[in-house]
Amino acid sequence: MAKPLPLASMTGYARANGHVEGANFSCEIKSVNGRGLDIRMRLAPGLDALEGELRRRITQAVSRGSITFTLNLDRLSAGGQLEINQQALGTVLAAIQVLSTQVDADRPRLDGILGLKGVLEQRDNPLEPEDEEALHGAILAGADSAIADLMGSRRVEGEHLTAVLSDRIDEIERLTRLAEAHPSRSREIVLARLRQQVADLNEAGIGVSEDRLAQEALLLATKADIREELDRLVAHVATARHLIAAGGPVGRKLDFLSQEFNREANTLCSKSNAVDLTTIGLDLKAAIDQLREQVQNIE
């Protein structure tokens, strides 16, 4: 029998550094809450060819969350060459030409123009093909290490969330039992309250027939009956515990379930015919809100 997967948080961070002949690199990956899986890649120049494979590896490991993957590269190749960015230079020269007709000032020197950001660029000498292939392999291995560490940090946070969720579910179950045992749910209590109201009407000279009394008693008892709500709350508690025990990416299911919890608690409060029962219902809603807040962090 397969071992249940632990719950995982959507929040985590990891970093891996690496080195090959001629280059150093670092892989950084972080994740935060997200409705689905959103991967953002920030790759060093010249490494765009790795994006598809990196996305595939992240997707295999992560099913939900907003992921940012950053790859930095420092090529150590000696020499390199300086190149003029002709487009940037053309833009600067055109601007100088326009300004010279509007402003009485000395024209900028050549070294000043070349010192402007983007005009003069340094390009590293490329690695030999076999060295470039080795670099790509090392980067992918580093990315695998960072992804594994990220998943580990998400599972550690998931263990903490599991304990918090279990506490909230236990509290919801406790309050559900309190509501079920509340004396205001007794038909005798409902009928006694109605008889008192009828007695008050009779004292005021407003008579109520026995038939009318029976009809009102049935109507009031029906409106105050929270049996269905209690049964559904009990069922939802069992389902929540099953999902947590099963583990894996169950965040969406738990989020939907917390909405169903809230629906039943709202109905319970609206049907309540006693202040104490209403208080239990409000405490129930507070516990459900706390549950749902934590569920937002689950993958």
C-alpha positions as CSV (number, residue, x, y, z in Angstrom):
1,M,0.0,0.0,0.0
2,A,1.4,3.4,-1.1
3,K,2.4,5.7,1.7
4,P,0.2,8.9,1.9
5,L,1.9,12.0,0.6
6,P,2.4,14.8,3.1
7,L,0.7,18.1,2.7
8,A,2.9,20.8,1.2
9,S,2.8,24.6,1.6
10,M,2.9,26.8,-1.5
11,T,5.6,28.9,0.1
12,G,9.3,28.0,-0.1
13,Y,12.8,29.1,-1.2
14,A,16.0,27.3,-2.4
15,R,19.3,28.1,-4.0
16,A,22.0,26.1,-5.7
17,N,25.4,27.2,-6.9
18,G,27.7,25.5,-9.4
19,H,30.9,25.8,-11.3
20,V,32.3,24.4,-14.6
21,E,35.5,25.2,-16.4
22,G,35.1,28.8,-17.5
23,A,31.9,29.8,-15.6
24,N,30.1,30.1,-12.3
25,F,26.3,30.0,-12.0
26,S,23.6,30.1,-9.4
27,C,20.0,28.8,-9.5
28,E,17.4,30.5,-7.2
29,I,13.8,29.4,-7.0
30,K,11.1,30.7,-4.7
31,S,7.3,30.1,-4.6
32,V,4.4,31.8,-3.0
33,N,0.6,31.2,-3.0
34,G,-1.2,31.1,-6.3
35,R,-4.5,30.0,-7.7
36,G,-2.8,27.7,-10.2
37,L,0.8,27.1,-11.4
38,D,2.5,30.2,-12.7
39,I,6.2,29.9,-13.6
40,R,8.3,33.0,-14.2
41,M,11.8,32.5,-15.6
42,R,14.7,35.0,-15.4
43,L,17.6,33.5,-17.3
44,A,21.1,35.0,-17.9
45,P,21.7,36.1,-21.5
46,G,22.6,33.3,-23.8
47,L,20.7,30.6,-21.8
48,D,17.2,30.9,-23.3
49,A,17.6,27.4,-24.8
50,L,17.3,25.9,-21.3
51,E,13.9,27.6,-20.5
52,G,11.7,24.8,-21.9
53,E,13.6,22.0,-20.1
54,L,13.7,24.0,-16.8
55,R,9.9,24.6,-17.0
56,R,9.3,21.0,-17.6
57,R,11.3,20.0,-14.6
58,I,9.5,22.5,-12.3
59,T,6.1,21.4,-13.6
60,Q,6.9,17.8,-12.8
61,A,7.7,18.7,-9.2
62,V,5.2,21.4,-8.5
63,S,1.4,21.4,-9.1
64,R,0.4,24.8,-7.7
65,G,1.9,28.1,-6.7
66,S,3.5,31.2,-8.2
67,I,7.1,30.2,-9.0
68,T,10.0,32.5,-9.8
69,F,13.2,30.8,-11.2
70,T,16.3,33.0,-11.5
71,L,19.5,31.8,-13.2
72,N,22.6,33.9,-12.9
73,L,25.8,33.2,-14.9
74,D,29.4,34.6,-14.6
75,R,31.5,33.5,-17.5
76,L,35.2,33.5,-16.6
77,S,36.5,33.4,-20.2
78,A,39.5,35.7,-20.5
79,G,39.4,38.5,-22.9
80,G,36.0,39.0,-24.5
81,Q,35.3,41.9,-26.8
82,L,33.7,45.3,-26.7
83,E,31.0,46.0,-29.2
84,I,29.1,49.2,-30.1
85,N,25.3,48.9,-29.9
86,Q,24.5,50.6,-33.2
87,Q,20.9,51.1,-32.3
88,A,21.6,52.7,-29.0
89,L,24.3,54.9,-30.5
90,G,22.0,56.0,-33.3
91,T,19.4,57.0,-30.8
92,V,21.9,59.1,-28.8
93,L,23.3,60.8,-31.9
94,A,19.8,61.7,-33.1
95,A,19.0,63.2,-29.7
96,I,22.2,65.2,-29.7
97,Q,21.4,66.5,-33.2
98,V,17.9,67.7,-32.0
99,L,19.2,69.3,-28.8
100,S,22.0,71.2,-30.7
101,T,19.3,73.2,-32.4
102,Q,17.5,74.0,-29.2
103,V,20.3,74.4,-26.6
104,D,23.5,76.5,-26.9
105,A,26.0,74.1,-25.4
106,D,29.2,72.3,-26.4
107,R,28.7,69.0,-28.1
108,P,29.6,65.9,-25.9
109,R,32.9,64.3,-26.3
110,L,33.3,60.8,-27.8
111,D,34.3,59.3,-24.4
112,G,31.2,60.7,-22.9
113,I,29.0,59.2,-25.6
114,L,30.6,55.8,-25.3
115,G,30.2,56.0,-21.5
116,L,26.4,56.2,-21.8
117,K,24.7,53.0,-20.6
118,G,23.9,50.6,-23.5
119,V,26.1,52.2,-26.1
120,L,29.2,50.1,-25.5
121,E,28.6,46.5,-24.6
122,Q,31.1,43.8,-23.5
123,R,30.5,40.4,-24.9
124,D,32.2,37.4,-23.4
125,N,34.1,35.0,-25.6
126,P,31.9,31.9,-26.1
127,L,32.9,28.6,-24.5
128,E,34.0,25.7,-26.7
129,P,30.9,23.6,-27.7
130,E,31.9,20.7,-25.4
131,D,32.3,23.2,-22.5
132,E,29.0,24.9,-23.3
133,E,27.3,21.4,-23.2
134,A,28.9,20.7,-19.9
135,L,27.7,24.1,-18.6
136,H,24.1,23.3,-19.6
137,G,24.3,19.9,-18.0
138,A,25.6,21.4,-14.7
139,I,22.9,24.1,-14.7
140,L,20.2,21.5,-15.1
141,A,21.7,19.4,-12.3
142,G,21.9,22.6,-10.1
143,A,18.2,23.3,-11.0
144,D,17.2,19.8,-9.9
145,S,19.0,20.3,-6.6
146,A,17.3,23.7,-6.0
147,I,13.8,22.2,-7.0
148,A,14.3,19.3,-4.6
149,D,15.3,21.7,-1.8
150,L,12.3,23.9,-2.6
151,M,10.0,20.9,-2.3
152,G,11.6,20.0,1.0
153,S,11.0,23.4,2.4
154,R,7.4,23.4,1.2
155,R,6.8,20.0,2.9
156,V,8.3,21.2,6.2
157,E,5.9,24.2,6.2
158,G,3.2,21.7,5.2
159,E,3.8,19.7,8.4
160,H,3.2,22.8,10.4
161,L,0.0,23.6,8.5
162,T,-1.2,20.1,8.9
163,A,-1.2,20.5,12.7
164,V,-2.9,23.8,12.5
165,L,-5.6,22.5,10.2
166,S,-6.2,19.5,12.4
167,D,-6.7,21.8,15.4
168,R,-9.3,23.9,13.5
169,I,-11.2,20.8,12.4
170,D,-11.2,19.5,16.0
171,E,-12.6,22.8,17.1
172,I,-15.3,22.7,14.4
173,E,-16.3,19.2,15.5
174,R,-16.4,20.2,19.2
175,L,-18.7,23.2,18.4
176,T,-20.9,21.0,16.2
177,R,-21.4,18.6,19.1
178,L,-22.3,21.5,21.3
179,A,-24.9,22.7,18.9
180,E,-26.4,19.2,18.6
181,A,-26.7,18.9,22.4
182,H,-28.1,22.4,22.9
183,P,-31.5,22.2,24.7
184,S,-33.1,24.8,22.5
185,R,-33.4,22.1,19.8
186,S,-35.9,20.1,21.9
187,R,-39.4,20.1,20.5
188,E,-40.7,20.4,24.0
189,I,-38.7,23.6,24.5
190,V,-40.1,25.0,21.2
191,L,-43.7,24.1,22.2
192,A,-43.3,25.5,25.7
193,R,-42.1,28.8,24.2
194,L,-45.0,28.9,21.8
195,R,-47.5,28.1,24.6
196,Q,-46.1,31.1,26.5
197,Q,-46.5,33.3,23.5
198,V,-50.1,32.1,23.1
199,A,-50.8,32.7,26.8
200,D,-49.6,36.3,26.4
201,L,-51.9,36.7,23.4
202,N,-54.9,35.3,25.4
203,E,-54.2,37.8,28.2
204,A,-54.3,40.5,25.6
205,G,-57.7,39.2,24.4
206,I,-56.4,37.6,21.2
207,G,-57.5,34.0,21.1
208,V,-55.7,31.2,19.3
209,S,-57.3,27.9,18.4
210,E,-55.7,24.6,19.2
211,D,-55.5,23.9,15.4
212,R,-53.7,27.2,14.9
213,L,-51.4,26.4,17.8
214,A,-50.5,23.0,16.3
215,Q,-49.8,24.6,12.9
216,E,-47.6,27.3,14.4
217,A,-45.8,24.7,16.6
218,L,-45.0,22.6,13.5
219,L,-43.9,25.6,11.5
220,L,-41.7,26.9,14.3
221,A,-40.1,23.5,14.9
222,T,-39.4,23.1,11.2
223,K,-37.7,26.5,10.9
224,A,-35.6,25.8,14.0
225,D,-34.6,22.3,13.0
226,I,-30.8,22.2,12.3
227,R,-30.6,18.5,11.9
228,E,-29.5,18.7,8.2
229,E,-26.9,21.3,8.9
230,L,-25.4,19.3,11.8
231,D,-25.3,16.1,9.7
232,R,-23.5,17.9,6.9
233,L,-21.1,19.5,9.3
234,V,-20.2,16.1,10.7
235,A,-19.8,14.7,7.1
236,H,-17.6,17.7,6.2
237,V,-15.4,17.1,9.2
238,A,-14.9,13.5,8.2
239,T,-14.1,14.5,4.6
240,A,-11.6,17.1,5.7
241,R,-9.7,14.6,7.9
242,H,-9.7,12.1,5.0
243,L,-8.2,14.7,2.6
244,I,-5.5,15.7,5.1
245,A,-4.7,12.0,5.8
246,A,-4.5,11.3,2.0
247,G,-2.1,14.3,1.5
248,G,-0.8,15.5,-1.8
249,P,-2.1,18.6,-3.6
250,V,-5.5,18.8,-1.9
251,G,-5.6,22.6,-1.3
252,R,-8.3,23.3,-3.9
253,K,-10.6,20.6,-2.4
254,L,-10.0,21.8,1.2
255,D,-10.8,25.4,0.0
256,F,-14.1,24.2,-1.5
257,L,-14.9,22.2,1.6
258,S,-14.2,25.3,3.9
259,Q,-16.8,27.2,1.8
260,E,-19.3,24.4,2.4
261,F,-18.5,24.5,6.2
262,N,-19.3,28.2,6.1
263,R,-22.6,27.7,4.3
264,E,-23.8,25.3,7.0
265,A,-22.7,27.6,9.8
266,N,-24.5,30.5,8.3
267,T,-27.7,28.5,8.0
268,L,-27.4,27.2,11.6
269,C,-27.1,30.8,12.8
270,S,-30.1,31.9,10.8
271,K,-32.2,29.1,12.2
272,S,-31.1,29.5,15.8
273,N,-33.9,30.2,18.3
274,A,-31.6,30.8,21.3
275,V,-28.9,33.3,22.1
276,D,-26.5,30.5,23.3
277,L,-27.0,28.5,20.1
278,T,-26.3,31.6,18.0
279,T,-23.1,32.2,20.0
280,I,-22.0,28.6,19.2
281,G,-22.8,29.3,15.5
282,L,-20.7,32.5,15.5
283,D,-17.8,30.6,17.2
284,L,-18.2,28.0,14.5
285,K,-17.9,30.6,11.8
286,A,-14.8,32.0,13.4
287,A,-13.1,28.5,13.5
288,I,-14.1,28.0,9.8
289,D,-12.6,31.3,8.8
290,Q,-9.4,30.4,10.5
291,L,-9.4,27.0,8.7
292,R,-10.0,28.6,5.3
293,E,-7.2,31.2,5.9
294,Q,-4.7,28.4,6.5
295,V,-6.1,26.3,3.6
296,Q,-5.1,29.1,1.2
297,N,-1.4,28.1,1.8
298,I,-1.9,24.5,0.9
299,E,-0.7,23.2,-2.5
